[in-house]
C-alpha cells in the first residue's frame, strides 16, 4: 500500500491544479477542483484497506472528509 500512497501523493498537486480551458481578450475560463464535502466508502471483503485506499486516500488529499467502512469478513470464515 505504500507504493499506492506514494503514487497519490506524487499526482495530487498536478491533478487538483486549476486548468485553463479557454482564453480570449478580457475572458479566462478555468476549471477549479473543489472538495465535495463528505465521501462515503464501503469496501470489498477481500483486502478491504488496500481496495478502500483507492477511494479514501484521494478523497482526503482533495480536502474531503471520509466515512469509511471496511466490509465484514464473510460468515463462512468465522
N, CA, C and O of each residue as an XYZ file, in Angstrom:
312
protein
N       0.815     -1.187      0.000
C       0.000      0.000      0.000
C       0.867      1.262      0.000
O       0.408      2.323     -0.425
N       2.088      1.162      0.462
C       2.959      2.341      0.482
C       3.223      2.871     -0.921
O       3.289      4.083     -1.123
N       3.374      1.978     -1.885
C       3.570      2.404     -3.269
C       2.372      3.168     -3.800
O       2.524      4.147     -4.530
N       1.180      2.717     -3.432
C      -0.049      3.392     -3.859
C      -0.141      4.783     -3.221
O      -0.531      5.744     -3.883
N       0.218      4.889     -1.937
C       0.215      6.191     -1.265
C       1.199      7.144     -1.933
O       0.883      8.312     -2.155
N       2.388      6.648     -2.253
C       3.377      7.484     -2.939
C       2.845      7.972     -4.282
O       3.048      9.130     -4.648
N       2.161      7.086     -5.021
C       1.586      7.465     -6.308
C       0.593      8.608     -6.143
O       0.670      9.607     -6.859
N      -0.339      8.468     -5.205
C      -1.346      9.509     -4.999
C      -0.700     10.818     -4.546
O      -1.083     11.890     -5.013
N       0.273     10.738     -3.645
C       0.954     11.949     -3.182
C       1.688     12.649     -4.318
O       1.721     13.878     -4.376
N       2.271     11.877     -5.213
C       3.013     12.443     -6.335
C       2.083     13.150     -7.330
O       2.461     14.172     -7.903
N       0.896     12.625     -7.538
C      -0.015     13.137     -8.571
C      -0.986     14.218     -8.095
O      -1.549     14.935     -8.922
N      -1.196     14.352     -6.787
C      -2.257     15.203     -6.260
C      -2.152     16.658     -6.703
O      -3.140     17.212     -7.184
N      -1.012     17.285     -6.561
C      -0.871     18.703     -6.881
C      -1.218     18.983     -8.338
O      -1.950     19.929     -8.629
N      -0.704     18.177     -9.246
C      -0.973     18.396    -10.670
C      -2.436     18.142    -11.014
O      -3.021     18.883    -11.804
N      -3.030     17.112    -10.434
C      -4.421     16.776    -10.757
C      -5.419     17.796    -10.211
O      -6.470     18.008    -10.815
N      -5.109     18.426     -9.088
C      -6.031     19.378     -8.476
C      -5.770     20.830     -8.881
O      -6.496     21.728     -8.455
N      -4.755     21.065     -9.686
C      -4.432     22.427    -10.115
C      -5.540     22.967    -11.021
O      -6.178     22.210    -11.753
N      -5.763     24.289    -10.963
C      -6.729     24.919    -11.864
C      -6.292     24.671    -13.304
O      -5.101     24.665    -13.614
N      -7.280     24.466    -14.179
C      -6.999     24.196    -15.583
C      -7.678     25.269    -16.435
O      -8.897     25.429    -16.385
N      -6.888     25.995    -17.210
C      -7.450     26.998    -18.118
C      -7.923     26.289    -19.378
O      -7.148     25.595    -20.035
N      -9.207     26.465    -19.714
C      -9.770     25.777    -20.877
C     -10.021     26.725    -22.048
O     -10.161     26.278    -23.187
N     -10.078     28.046    -21.773
C     -10.326     28.997    -22.859
C      -9.853     30.382    -22.415
O     -10.122     30.826    -21.299
N      -9.149     31.038    -23.317
C      -8.781     32.441    -23.057
C      -9.140     33.275    -24.275
O      -9.042     32.828    -25.418
N      -9.547     34.469    -24.000
C      -9.947     35.430    -25.025
C      -9.690     36.808    -24.430
O      -9.502     36.918    -23.219
N      -9.676     37.827    -25.216
C      -9.438     39.164    -24.698
C     -10.432     39.480    -23.576
O     -11.640     39.541    -23.806
N      -9.920     39.677    -22.378
C     -10.757     40.006    -21.226
C     -11.532     38.831    -20.643
O     -12.360     39.033    -19.754
N     -11.290     37.613    -21.115
C     -12.045     36.457    -20.628
C     -11.110     35.274    -20.422
O     -10.332     34.928    -21.311
N     -11.188     34.660    -19.259
C     -10.442     33.437    -18.975
C     -11.410     32.444    -18.337
O     -12.037     32.746    -17.322
N     -11.529     31.267    -18.931
C     -12.383     30.215    -18.378
C     -11.491     29.127    -17.798
O     -10.577     28.626    -18.452
N     -11.787     28.774    -16.542
C     -10.975     27.775    -15.852
C     -11.853     26.713    -15.220
O     -13.022     26.949    -14.915
N     -11.281     25.559    -15.033
C     -11.906     24.508    -14.232
C     -11.168     24.496    -12.900
O      -9.945     24.360    -12.861
N     -11.908     24.638    -11.820
C     -11.334     24.628    -10.479
C     -11.914     23.437     -9.726
O     -13.132     23.263     -9.670
N     -11.049     22.631     -9.157
C     -11.473     21.450     -8.401
C     -11.657     21.838     -6.934
O     -10.743     22.372     -6.306
N     -12.836     21.567     -6.398
C     -13.139     21.874     -5.008
C     -13.620     20.607     -4.309
O     -14.189     19.724     -4.951
N     -13.397     20.509     -2.997
C     -13.843     19.320     -2.256
C     -15.360     19.139     -2.345
O     -16.112     20.109     -2.433
N     -15.791     17.878     -2.321
C     -17.216     17.552     -2.336
C     -17.848     17.719     -0.967
O     -19.029     18.052     -0.861
N     -17.077     17.491      0.070
C     -17.596     17.537      1.444
C     -17.298     16.234      2.143
O     -16.213     16.050      2.695
N     -18.262     15.322      2.123
C     -18.090     14.013      2.754
C     -18.185     12.937      1.683
O     -19.114     12.930      0.876
N     -17.220     12.031      1.684
C     -17.209     10.901      0.765
C     -17.380      9.636      1.593
O     -16.636      9.414      2.548
N     -18.355      8.804      1.234
C     -18.594      7.538      1.942
C     -18.079      6.387      1.095
O     -18.228      6.391     -0.127
N     -17.473      5.404      1.742
C     -16.941      4.240      1.037
C     -17.127      2.986      1.884
O     -16.700      2.944      3.037
N     -17.763      1.969      1.314
C     -17.829      0.638      1.918
C     -17.027     -0.258      0.986
O     -17.399     -0.444     -0.173
N     -15.940     -0.808      1.479
C     -15.054     -1.558      0.600
C     -15.377     -3.044      0.600
O     -16.129     -3.541      1.438
N     -14.799     -3.720     -0.344
C     -14.991     -5.162     -0.523
C     -14.353     -5.941      0.619
O     -13.500     -5.419      1.336
N     -14.767     -7.184      0.783
C     -14.265     -8.013      1.879
C     -12.833     -8.471      1.631
O     -12.108     -8.751      2.586
N     -12.410     -8.553      0.373
C     -11.052     -9.011      0.082
C     -10.095     -7.814      0.033
O     -10.264     -6.912     -0.788
N      -9.117     -7.812      0.893
C      -8.143     -6.728      1.018
C      -8.842     -5.384      1.253
O      -8.620     -4.448      0.485
N      -9.673     -5.260      2.283
C     -10.517     -4.074      2.440
C      -9.751     -2.762      2.523
O     -10.211     -1.766      1.965
N      -8.618     -2.716      3.185
C      -7.904     -1.448      3.300
C      -7.179     -1.113      2.014
O      -7.125      0.053      1.625
N      -6.621     -2.109      1.346
C      -5.928     -1.865      0.081
C      -6.919     -1.385     -0.977
O      -6.656     -0.393     -1.656
N      -8.043     -2.064     -1.126
C      -9.055     -1.684     -2.109
C      -9.681     -0.341     -1.724
O      -9.866      0.521     -2.583
N     -10.005     -0.160     -0.458
C     -10.604      1.091      0.006
C      -9.695      2.289     -0.155
O     -10.170      3.410     -0.334
N      -8.389      2.067     -0.093
C      -7.446      3.179     -0.213
C      -7.543      3.873     -1.560
O      -7.168      5.039     -1.682
N      -8.042      3.172     -2.579
C      -8.239      3.789     -3.890
C      -9.308      4.872     -3.851
O      -9.363      5.722     -4.739
N     -10.155      4.847     -2.830
C     -11.207      5.850     -2.674
C     -10.841      6.858     -1.583
O     -10.874      8.066     -1.819
N     -10.492      6.365     -0.381
C     -10.349      7.303      0.727
C      -9.071      8.126      0.688
O      -9.069      9.249      1.192
N      -7.992      7.624      0.118
C      -6.760      8.418      0.064
C      -6.919      9.622     -0.872
O      -6.639     10.745     -0.452
N      -7.360      9.432     -2.134
C      -7.548     10.616     -2.982
C      -8.595     11.579     -2.426
O      -8.450     12.795     -2.552
N      -9.643     11.042     -1.815
C     -10.680     11.913     -1.246
C     -10.096     12.796     -0.147
O     -10.381     13.992     -0.102
N      -9.292     12.225      0.729
C      -8.661     13.013      1.789
C      -7.686     14.039      1.218
O      -7.654     15.187      1.661
N      -6.898     13.624      0.239
C      -5.926     14.535     -0.366
C      -6.604     15.697     -1.090
O      -6.014     16.767     -1.237
N      -7.839     15.487     -1.541
C      -8.584     16.540     -2.225
C      -9.336     17.440     -1.250
O     -10.026     18.366     -1.675
N      -9.211     17.180      0.054
C      -9.811     18.053      1.049
C     -11.162     17.619      1.558
O     -11.846     18.398      2.221
N     -11.567     16.398      1.269
C     -12.859     15.892      1.722
C     -12.745     15.201      3.071
O     -11.658     14.799      3.484
N     -13.868     15.068      3.747
C     -13.963     14.191      4.914
C     -14.377     12.816      4.380
O     -15.050     12.725      3.354
N     -13.980     11.761      5.068
C     -14.281     10.410      4.592
C     -14.952      9.599      5.686
O     -14.517      9.594      6.837
N     -16.015      8.916      5.304
C     -16.670      7.935      6.157
C     -16.354      6.588      5.531
O     -16.849      6.273      4.449
N     -15.531      5.791      6.207
C     -15.036      4.539      5.632
C     -15.490      3.355      6.469
O     -15.346      3.357      7.691
N     -16.035      2.352      5.811
C     -16.461      1.136      6.494
C     -15.917     -0.063      5.735
O     -16.390     -0.364      4.639
N     -14.926     -0.756      6.302
C     -14.478     -1.989      5.665
C     -15.551     -3.052      5.846
O     -16.215     -3.110      6.881
N     -15.711     -3.879      4.843
C     -16.719     -4.924      4.883
C     -16.366     -5.959      5.956
O     -15.198     -6.154      6.290
N     -17.393     -6.611      6.482
C     -17.175     -7.700      7.428
C     -16.584     -8.908      6.708
O     -16.751     -9.075      5.500
N     -15.890     -9.744      7.477
C     -15.390    -10.995      6.926
C     -16.594    -11.875      6.605
O     -17.549    -11.921      7.380
N     -16.556    -12.582      5.454
C     -17.684    -13.470      5.142
C     -17.985    -14.431      6.274
O     -17.069    -14.951      6.911
N     -19.268    -14.671      6.530
C     -19.709    -15.507      7.657
C     -19.140    -16.916      7.572
O     -18.929    -17.551      8.606
N     -18.890    -17.416      6.384
C     -18.376    -18.779      6.230
C     -16.959    -18.921      6.788
O     -16.507    -20.041      7.027
N     -16.251    -17.810      6.999
C     -14.881    -17.855      7.522
C     -14.851    -17.850      9.049
O     -13.807    -18.116      9.646
N     -15.968    -17.554      9.677
C     -15.976    -17.395     11.129
C     -15.832    -18.716     11.843
O     -15.820    -18.756     13.073
